[in-house]
């Protein structure tokens, strides 16, 4: 949910993906993977049906014109702005509480899924038992990580009803599983000598972990927490589209009534929130990369601000935890389990399930191709490396603003916009995911360009080599492997996000799952959910194989 191209404070999963730099791997394996990938891309493009008829619905162009015209005149009605402000606070509160829950779950799960906890200092039978424990915990964390927060939201809405706890749990559970994976990798990558020494001195394993290993990994986890909060803002908005409240809910209401002026007011609020959290998390990561600790003014101030934000969020949403222990809640859980087990197909046929799965894969492939091409084109103009003139800085600012807007709007919003002028299906969903992922991938690639070793480039420039030649021979070759690694990582994420655009009618397993949940066909929904998990695992394995072939 990834991945060192970014500063040292980049999330581990990003550092992991970025490690896939071409090395001594066999050329034959690379050719085989490349050929297979080309076939998949061509088949996915063909599946969009772009050669089988007109892509656009002309009658929808008027709606698009009305929508764009409203951008310069968003709603400024005082009553609506008051509602919008409250919705924005709700979205931030959901994101903050969901992030805190994910960090708590991530800390516990990260320790219990780390090799150092189970294997370090153990021998013989104890080490074999530790290996079983490690594999068990890692396996248990795969499921919540593979299920998108929208699916968690739909299921929790069926159980808990319309309560703020739905949004908090829907963000916290999957984010917690992802954070656990990241923190486990942080612990496993941390120097273990102090931990071994503490164990050899007779310290209990928990004490040795807390005092000899955890401090070294703490600042990375702190940085990752702010990164997760930035992601949680967007997730909270998406959950609002399915009825969880906040800005997403107001956006859905305005879209239903075709009140485009209100829609743009909500979108501007989302963009501002996204930009603010982006600046905040970037500032923390930069200070972290510069060696900042919790005592640092920026990092320390951010911790205090975060604590105030959490307390204020608890007061704002009035979180009621008693619903978790209520008898009605558990009766509903038992009813759903009884209806869902054993899994079945209901009115869905095997052929329809397979077709939906293929649509999902094709949608993700087309989306990542669009995103990769666009992000590669914007990464270099968006990089501040070497920017000295006012004109160059203007290009950097404009490019980064475009990337912020692209990733600030959730995929369902982009899907709805494309559905104005396109028939429901694979293509509008792929375009929506492609545009959104372009914004995310563009940011990662831009930071990657900024962190490239400048010495080869400066050496060529010092010898009088023309800038275009320097760019082609010193910049592009160094950036390309990292770009490919990021693209593969985002493909893993995109396969899960196809569920999001499916919910608004863009097709694939997401649409099928939404229809099954709406019809309370829980047995069929469980089968579809299993198909999503299996598909996610297959894409993860494929992506890992591609990355290994590049090393």
C-alpha positions as CSV (number, residue, x, y, z in Angstrom):
1,X,0.0,0.0,0.0
2,X,6.6,0.8,-1.6
3,X,10.2,2.4,-2.5
4,X,17.0,5.3,-2.2
5,X,15.4,7.4,-4.6
6,X,13.6,9.7,-2.2
7,X,15.2,11.2,0.8
8,X,16.1,8.8,3.6
9,X,12.7,9.6,5.2
10,X,10.8,8.1,2.2
11,X,8.5,5.2,3.2
12,X,10.2,1.9,3.2
13,X,7.9,0.4,0.6
14,X,9.0,3.2,-1.7
15,X,12.6,2.6,-1.0
16,X,12.1,-1.1,-1.6
17,X,10.6,-0.5,-5.0
18,X,13.3,1.9,-5.9
19,X,16.0,-0.7,-5.2
20,X,15.1,-2.3,-8.4
21,X,18.0,-0.9,-10.4
22,X,19.3,-2.7,-13.4
23,X,22.3,-4.7,-12.5
24,X,23.7,-8.1,-13.5
25,X,20.3,-9.9,-14.0
26,X,20.1,-12.1,-17.0
27,X,19.1,-10.3,-20.2
28,X,17.0,-13.3,-21.3
29,X,14.8,-12.9,-18.2
30,X,14.4,-9.2,-18.9
31,X,13.4,-9.9,-22.5
32,X,10.9,-12.5,-21.4
33,X,9.4,-10.1,-18.8
34,X,9.4,-7.3,-21.2
35,X,7.7,-9.3,-23.9
36,X,5.1,-10.5,-21.6
37,X,4.4,-7.0,-20.3
38,X,4.1,-5.7,-23.8
39,X,1.5,-8.4,-24.6
40,X,-0.5,-7.5,-21.5
41,X,-0.4,-3.8,-22.3
42,X,-1.6,-4.3,-25.9
43,X,-4.3,-6.7,-24.8
44,X,-5.4,-4.2,-22.1
45,X,-5.6,-1.4,-24.6
46,X,-7.6,-3.5,-27.0
47,X,-10.0,-4.4,-24.2
48,X,-11.0,-0.7,-23.9
49,X,-12.8,-1.1,-27.2
50,X,-11.4,2.2,-28.5
51,X,-11.4,0.9,-32.1
52,X,-14.9,-0.5,-32.0
53,X,-16.9,2.7,-32.1
54,X,-17.0,6.4,-31.0
55,X,-15.4,7.0,-27.6
56,X,-17.3,10.1,-26.7
57,X,-21.0,10.8,-26.2
58,X,-21.5,14.2,-27.8
59,X,-24.6,14.9,-25.7
60,X,-22.3,14.9,-22.6
61,X,-20.0,17.7,-23.9
62,X,-22.5,20.3,-22.8
63,X,-22.4,19.0,-19.3
64,X,-18.6,19.2,-19.3
65,X,-18.7,22.8,-20.6
66,X,-21.1,23.7,-17.8
67,X,-18.9,21.9,-15.3
68,X,-15.7,23.7,-16.4
69,X,-17.5,27.1,-16.6
70,X,-18.5,26.8,-12.9
71,X,-14.8,26.6,-11.9
72,X,-14.4,30.3,-12.2
73,X,-17.6,30.9,-10.1
74,X,-17.7,28.5,-7.2
75,X,-20.5,28.7,-4.7
76,X,-19.9,31.4,-2.1
77,X,-23.3,31.1,-0.4
78,X,-22.7,31.7,3.3
79,X,-24.9,28.8,4.4
80,X,-23.2,26.4,2.1
81,X,-19.7,27.6,3.0
82,X,-20.5,27.0,6.6
83,X,-21.6,23.4,5.8
84,X,-18.5,23.0,3.7
85,X,-16.2,24.2,6.5
86,X,-17.8,21.7,8.9
87,X,-17.4,18.9,6.3
88,X,-13.7,19.8,5.8
89,X,-13.1,19.6,9.6
90,X,-14.9,16.2,9.6
91,X,-12.6,14.9,6.8
92,X,-9.5,16.1,8.6
93,X,-10.8,14.5,11.9
94,X,-11.4,11.2,10.2
95,X,-8.0,11.3,8.6
96,X,-6.3,12.2,11.9
97,X,-8.0,9.5,14.0
98,X,-7.6,6.9,11.2
99,X,-3.9,7.7,11.1
100,X,-3.5,7.3,14.8
101,X,-5.2,4.0,14.8
102,X,-3.1,2.8,11.9
103,X,0.1,3.8,13.8
104,X,-1.0,1.9,16.9
105,X,-1.8,-1.1,14.9
106,X,1.3,-0.7,12.8
107,X,3.6,-0.5,15.9
108,X,2.2,-3.7,17.3
109,X,1.9,-5.5,14.0
110,X,5.3,-4.3,12.9
111,X,7.0,-5.7,15.9
112,X,5.1,-9.0,15.6
113,X,5.8,-9.3,11.9
114,X,9.5,-8.5,12.0
115,X,12.2,-11.1,11.6
116,X,14.3,-9.5,14.4
117,X,11.5,-10.2,16.9
118,X,11.0,-13.8,16.0
119,X,14.4,-15.0,14.8
120,X,17.2,-12.8,16.2
121,X,19.1,-14.6,19.0
122,X,17.1,-17.8,18.7
123,X,18.6,-21.2,17.7
124,X,17.4,-24.7,16.9
125,X,13.8,-25.5,17.8
126,X,13.2,-22.0,19.1
127,X,14.2,-20.5,15.8
128,X,12.0,-22.9,13.9
129,X,9.0,-22.0,16.1
130,X,9.9,-18.3,15.6
131,X,9.9,-18.8,11.8
132,X,6.4,-20.3,12.0
133,X,5.2,-17.4,14.2
134,X,6.7,-14.8,11.8
135,X,5.1,-16.4,8.7
136,X,1.8,-16.7,10.5
137,X,1.7,-13.0,11.4
138,X,2.9,-11.9,8.0
139,X,0.2,-14.0,6.4
140,X,-2.5,-12.6,8.6
141,X,-1.6,-9.0,7.7
142,X,-1.9,-9.7,3.9
143,X,-5.7,-9.7,4.0
144,X,-6.4,-6.3,5.6
145,X,-3.7,-4.8,3.4
146,X,-5.1,-6.2,0.2
147,X,-8.6,-5.0,0.9
148,X,-9.1,-1.3,-0.1
149,X,-10.5,1.1,2.5
150,X,-13.7,1.6,0.4
151,X,-14.5,-2.1,0.8
152,X,-13.9,-1.9,4.5
153,X,-16.2,1.1,4.5
154,X,-19.0,-0.7,2.7
155,X,-18.8,-3.7,5.0
156,X,-18.6,-1.6,8.2
157,X,-21.5,0.5,7.0
158,X,-23.5,-2.7,6.8
159,X,-22.6,-3.6,10.3
160,X,-22.3,-0.3,12.2
161,X,-24.6,2.0,10.2
162,X,-23.9,5.7,9.7
163,X,-21.4,6.4,12.5
164,X,-18.0,8.2,12.5
165,X,-16.4,5.0,13.6
166,X,-16.9,3.5,10.1
167,X,-14.6,6.0,8.5
168,X,-12.0,5.8,11.3
169,X,-11.9,2.0,11.2
170,X,-12.0,1.8,7.4
171,X,-8.9,4.0,7.2
172,X,-7.1,2.6,10.3
173,X,-7.4,-1.1,9.5
174,X,-5.8,-1.3,6.0
175,X,-3.4,1.6,6.8
176,X,-2.4,-0.2,10.0
177,X,-1.6,-3.4,8.0
178,X,0.5,-1.4,5.5
179,X,2.2,0.5,8.4
180,X,3.0,-2.8,10.1
181,X,4.8,-4.0,7.0
182,X,6.7,-0.8,6.7
183,X,7.7,-0.7,10.4
184,X,8.7,-4.4,10.3
185,X,11.0,-3.6,7.4
186,X,12.4,-0.6,9.3
187,X,13.2,-2.8,12.3
188,X,14.7,-5.5,10.2
189,X,16.9,-3.0,8.4
190,X,18.1,-1.3,11.7
191,X,21.6,-2.2,12.9
192,X,21.1,-5.1,15.3
193,X,24.4,-5.0,17.3
194,X,22.9,-3.1,20.3
195,X,19.9,-5.5,20.3
196,X,22.2,-8.5,20.3
197,X,24.3,-7.0,23.1
198,X,21.2,-6.4,25.2
199,X,20.0,-9.9,24.7
200,X,23.4,-11.3,25.5
201,X,23.4,-9.3,28.8
202,X,20.2,-11.0,29.8
203,X,17.7,-8.3,29.0
204,X,14.1,-9.5,28.2
205,X,13.4,-9.3,24.4
206,X,10.7,-6.6,24.9
207,X,13.1,-4.4,26.9
208,X,15.9,-4.9,24.4
209,X,13.6,-4.0,21.6
210,X,12.3,-0.8,23.3
211,X,15.8,0.5,24.3
212,X,18.2,-0.9,21.8
213,X,16.3,-1.1,18.5
214,X,13.2,1.1,18.6
215,X,15.0,4.5,19.0
216,X,16.9,4.0,15.8
217,X,13.7,3.4,13.8
218,X,11.5,5.9,15.6
219,X,12.2,8.9,13.4
220,X,11.5,7.0,10.2
221,X,8.2,5.8,11.6
222,X,7.4,9.4,12.6
223,X,8.1,10.6,9.1
224,X,6.0,7.8,7.7
225,X,3.1,8.7,10.0
226,X,2.9,12.2,8.5
227,X,3.0,10.6,5.0
228,X,0.1,8.4,6.0
229,X,-1.9,11.3,7.2
230,X,-1.5,12.9,3.8
231,X,-2.9,9.7,2.2
232,X,-5.7,9.5,4.8
233,X,-7.0,12.9,3.8
234,X,-7.7,11.5,0.3
235,X,-9.1,8.3,1.7
236,X,-11.5,10.1,4.0
237,X,-12.8,12.1,1.1
238,X,-13.4,8.8,-0.9
239,X,-15.2,7.3,2.1
240,X,-17.5,10.3,2.1
241,X,-18.7,9.4,-1.4
242,X,-20.1,6.1,0.0
243,X,-21.9,7.9,2.8
244,X,-19.4,8.2,5.6
245,X,-19.7,12.0,5.7
246,X,-17.2,14.8,5.3
247,X,-16.2,16.5,2.0
248,X,-16.8,13.4,-0.1
249,X,-20.4,13.3,1.1
250,X,-21.0,16.9,0.2
251,X,-19.4,16.3,-3.1
252,X,-21.7,13.4,-3.8
253,X,-24.8,15.5,-2.9
254,X,-23.7,18.4,-5.1
255,X,-23.0,16.0,-8.1
256,X,-26.4,14.4,-7.7
257,X,-28.1,17.7,-8.0
258,X,-25.7,18.8,-10.8
259,X,-24.9,21.9,-8.8
260,X,-21.5,22.5,-10.3
261,X,-20.7,25.7,-8.4
262,X,-21.0,23.8,-5.2
263,X,-19.0,20.9,-6.7
264,X,-16.1,23.3,-7.4
265,X,-16.3,24.8,-3.9
266,X,-15.8,21.2,-2.5
267,X,-13.0,20.5,-5.0
268,X,-11.2,23.6,-4.1
269,X,-11.4,22.7,-0.4
270,X,-10.0,19.2,-1.2
271,X,-7.2,20.8,-3.2
272,X,-6.3,23.2,-0.4
273,X,-6.3,20.4,2.2
274,X,-4.2,18.2,0.0
275,X,-1.7,21.0,-0.6
276,X,-1.5,21.9,3.1
277,X,-0.9,18.3,4.2
278,X,1.6,17.8,1.4
279,X,3.6,20.8,2.5
280,X,3.4,19.7,6.1
281,X,4.5,16.2,5.5
282,X,7.2,17.3,3.0
283,X,8.6,19.7,5.6
284,X,8.8,16.9,8.2
285,X,10.4,14.6,5.7
286,X,13.0,17.2,4.7
287,X,14.0,17.8,8.3
288,X,14.1,14.1,8.9
289,X,16.4,13.7,5.9
290,X,18.6,16.5,7.4
291,X,19.0,14.5,10.6
292,X,16.2,16.2,12.6
293,X,14.9,14.4,15.7
294,X,11.8,14.9,17.8
295,X,13.6,17.8,19.6
296,X,13.9,19.6,16.3
297,X,11.7,22.7,16.1
298,X,9.7,21.6,13.0
299,X,9.4,17.9,14.0
300,X,8.7,18.7,17.7
301,X,6.2,21.4,16.7
302,X,4.5,18.9,14.3
303,X,4.2,16.4,17.1
304,X,2.5,18.9,19.4
305,X,0.2,20.1,16.5
306,X,-0.6,16.4,15.8
307,X,-1.5,15.8,19.4
308,X,-3.8,18.8,19.5
309,X,-5.3,17.7,16.2
310,X,-6.1,14.2,17.6
311,X,-7.7,15.6,20.7
312,X,-9.8,18.1,18.7
313,X,-10.8,15.4,16.3
314,X,-12.1,13.2,19.1
315,X,-14.2,16.1,20.4
316,X,-15.4,17.0,16.9
317,X,-16.7,13.6,15.8
318,X,-17.8,12.5,19.2
319,X,-16.5,8.9,18.6
320,X,-18.8,6.4,20.2
321,X,-16.8,3.1,20.9
322,X,-19.7,1.5,22.6
323,X,-21.2,0.3,19.3
324,X,-18.3,-2.1,19.1
325,X,-19.6,-4.0,22.1
326,X,-23.3,-3.5,21.5
327,X,-25.3,-6.7,21.2
328,X,-27.0,-5.5,18.0
329,X,-23.6,-5.0,16.3
330,X,-22.6,-8.6,17.0
331,X,-25.9,-9.9,16.0
332,X,-25.5,-8.1,12.7
333,X,-22.0,-9.6,12.3
334,X,-23.3,-13.1,12.9
335,X,-26.1,-12.6,10.4
336,X,-23.6,-11.4,7.8
337,X,-21.2,-14.3,8.5
338,X,-24.1,-16.8,8.3
339,X,-25.2,-15.3,5.0
340,X,-21.6,-15.1,3.6
341,X,-20.5,-18.6,4.5
342,X,-20.0,-20.7,2.6
343,X,-19.0,-18.4,-0.2
344,X,-21.0,-18.7,-3.5
345,X,-21.7,-17.1,-6.7
346,X,-25.4,-16.1,-6.3
347,X,-26.7,-14.9,-9.6
348,X,-23.2,-14.3,-10.8
349,X,-21.7,-16.9,-13.1
350,X,-18.0,-18.0,-13.2
351,X,-17.7,-16.4,-16.6
352,X,-18.9,-13.1,-15.3
353,X,-16.5,-13.2,-12.4
354,X,-13.6,-14.0,-14.6
355,X,-14.6,-11.3,-17.1
356,X,-14.8,-8.7,-14.2
357,X,-11.3,-9.8,-13.0
358,X,-9.9,-9.4,-16.5
359,X,-11.5,-6.0,-16.8
360,X,-10.0,-5.0,-13.5
361,X,-6.5,-6.1,-14.6
362,X,-6.9,-4.3,-18.0
363,X,-8.1,-1.1,-16.3
364,X,-5.1,-1.1,-14.0
365,X,-2.6,-1.7,-16.8
366,X,-4.1,1.1,-19.0
367,X,-4.1,3.4,-16.0
368,X,-0.5,2.8,-15.1
369,X,0.6,3.3,-18.7
370,X,-1.1,6.6,-18.8
371,X,0.2,7.6,-15.4
372,X,3.8,6.5,-16.2
373,X,3.9,8.4,-19.5
374,X,2.5,11.6,-18.0
375,X,4.6,11.5,-14.8
376,X,7.8,10.8,-16.8
377,X,7.1,13.9,-18.9
378,X,6.3,16.1,-15.9
379,X,9.0,14.9,-13.5
380,X,11.9,16.8,-15.1
381,X,10.1,20.2,-15.5
382,X,8.7,19.7,-12.0
383,X,12.2,19.1,-10.4
384,X,13.7,22.1,-8.6
385,X,17.2,20.7,-9.2
386,X,19.3,23.3,-10.9
387,X,16.4,25.9,-11.0
388,X,18.0,29.3,-10.8
389,X,16.1,31.7,-13.1
390,X,12.6,33.1,-12.4
391,X,11.3,31.5,-15.5
392,X,12.6,28.0,-14.5
393,X,11.0,28.4,-11.0
394,X,7.7,29.4,-12.6
395,X,7.8,26.1,-14.6
396,X,8.5,24.2,-11.4
397,X,5.7,25.9,-9.5
398,X,3.1,25.4,-12.2
399,X,4.1,21.8,-12.8
400,X,3.9,21.0,-9.1
401,X,0.5,22.7,-8.8
402,X,-0.8,20.6,-11.7
403,X,0.4,17.4,-9.9
404,X,-1.3,18.5,-6.6
405,X,-4.6,19.1,-8.4
406,X,-4.4,15.7,-10.2
407,X,-3.8,13.8,-6.9
408,X,-6.0,15.9,-4.7
409,X,-9.2,14.8,-6.5
410,X,-10.1,11.2,-5.6
411,X,-10.4,8.6,-8.4
412,X,-14.2,8.4,-8.1
413,X,-14.4,12.2,-8.9
414,X,-12.3,11.8,-12.0
415,X,-14.4,8.7,-13.0
416,X,-17.6,10.7,-12.6
417,X,-16.2,13.5,-14.8
418,X,-15.2,11.0,-17.5
419,X,-18.6,9.3,-17.3
420,X,-20.2,12.6,-18.3
421,X,-18.9,12.0,-21.9
422,X,-18.3,8.3,-22.0
423,X,-20.4,5.2,-21.5
424,X,-19.7,3.2,-18.3
425,X,-17.0,0.7,-18.7
426,X,-13.2,0.1,-18.6
427,X,-12.0,3.2,-20.4
428,X,-13.4,6.0,-18.1
429,X,-12.3,4.0,-15.1
430,X,-8.8,3.6,-16.5
431,X,-8.6,7.3,-17.4
432,X,-9.7,8.3,-13.9
433,X,-7.1,6.1,-12.2
434,X,-4.5,7.1,-14.8
435,X,-5.0,10.9,-14.1
436,X,-5.0,10.4,-10.3
437,X,-2.0,8.1,-10.3
438,X,-0.2,10.5,-12.6
439,X,-0.4,13.1,-9.8
440,X,1.0,10.7,-7.2
441,X,3.6,9.1,-9.5
442,X,4.7,12.6,-10.8
443,X,5.5,13.6,-7.2
444,X,7.6,10.5,-6.5
445,X,9.4,10.9,-9.8
446,X,10.0,14.6,-9.3
447,X,11.6,14.0,-5.9
448,X,13.6,11.2,-7.5
449,X,15.1,13.5,-10.1
450,X,16.0,16.0,-7.3
451,X,17.9,13.4,-5.4
452,X,20.0,12.1,-8.3
453,X,23.8,12.3,-7.9
454,X,24.6,15.6,-9.6
455,X,28.4,14.9,-10.1
456,X,28.2,13.2,-13.5
457,X,26.0,15.9,-14.8
458,X,28.2,18.7,-13.4
459,X,31.4,17.0,-14.8
460,X,29.9,16.9,-18.3
461,X,28.7,20.6,-18.0
462,X,32.2,21.6,-16.8
463,X,33.6,20.1,-20.1
464,X,31.3,22.3,-22.1
465,X,28.9,19.5,-23.2
466,X,25.6,20.9,-24.5
467,X,22.7,20.7,-22.0
468,X,20.5,18.5,-24.2
469,X,23.3,16.0,-24.5
470,X,23.9,16.1,-20.7
471,X,20.2,15.5,-20.2
472,X,20.2,12.5,-22.5
473,X,23.4,10.9,-21.2
474,X,23.7,11.9,-17.6
475,X,20.1,12.5,-16.3
476,X,17.8,10.1,-18.2
477,X,19.8,6.9,-17.7
478,X,20.2,7.6,-14.0
479,X,16.5,8.4,-13.5
480,X,15.0,5.7,-15.8
481,X,15.5,2.6,-13.5
482,X,13.9,4.5,-10.6
483,X,11.0,5.6,-12.7
484,X,10.3,2.0,-13.8
485,X,10.5,0.9,-10.1
486,X,8.1,3.5,-9.0
487,X,5.8,2.6,-11.9
488,X,5.7,-1.0,-10.9
489,X,5.0,-0.1,-7.3
490,X,2.1,2.1,-8.3
491,X,0.7,-0.7,-10.5
492,X,0.4,-2.8,-7.3
493,X,-1.5,0.1,-5.7
494,X,-3.6,0.8,-8.7
495,X,-5.0,-2.8,-8.9
496,X,-6.5,-2.2,-5.5
497,X,-7.8,1.2,-6.4
498,X,-9.8,-0.2,-9.4
499,X,-12.4,-1.1,-6.7
500,X,-12.9,2.6,-6.0
501,X,-13.8,3.6,-9.6
502,X,-15.8,0.3,-9.9
503,X,-18.1,1.6,-7.1
504,X,-19.2,4.5,-9.2
505,X,-19.9,2.4,-12.2
506,X,-16.6,2.1,-14.1
507,X,-16.8,-1.7,-14.2
508,X,-14.7,-4.6,-13.0
509,X,-14.7,-6.4,-9.7
510,X,-15.4,-3.2,-7.8
511,X,-18.8,-2.7,-9.6
512,X,-19.7,-6.3,-9.2
513,X,-18.9,-6.2,-5.4
514,X,-20.9,-3.0,-5.0
515,X,-23.9,-4.5,-6.6
516,X,-23.6,-7.7,-4.5
517,X,-23.3,-5.7,-1.3
518,X,-26.3,-3.5,-2.3
519,X,-28.3,-6.6,-2.8
520,X,-27.1,-8.1,0.5
521,X,-25.7,-11.1,-1.5
522,X,-22.9,-11.6,1.1
523,X,-21.9,-15.1,-0.1
524,X,-21.3,-13.8,-3.6
525,X,-19.6,-10.7,-2.3
526,X,-17.2,-12.9,-0.3
527,X,-16.3,-14.8,-3.4
528,X,-15.7,-11.5,-5.3
529,X,-13.6,-10.2,-2.4
530,X,-11.5,-13.4,-2.5
531,X,-11.0,-12.8,-6.2
532,X,-9.8,-9.3,-5.5
533,X,-7.3,-10.5,-2.9
534,X,-6.0,-13.3,-5.2
535,X,-5.7,-10.8,-8.1
536,X,-3.8,-8.4,-5.8
537,X,-1.4,-11.1,-4.7
538,X,-0.8,-12.2,-8.3
539,X,0.0,-8.6,-9.3
540,X,2.3,-8.2,-6.4
541,X,4.2,-11.4,-7.4
542,X,4.3,-10.3,-11.0
543,X,5.6,-6.8,-10.0
544,X,8.2,-8.3,-7.7
545,X,9.4,-10.6,-10.5
546,X,9.7,-7.6,-12.9
547,X,11.7,-5.7,-10.3
548,X,14.1,-8.6,-9.8
549,X,14.6,-8.9,-13.5
550,X,15.8,-5.2,-13.5
551,X,18.4,-5.7,-10.9
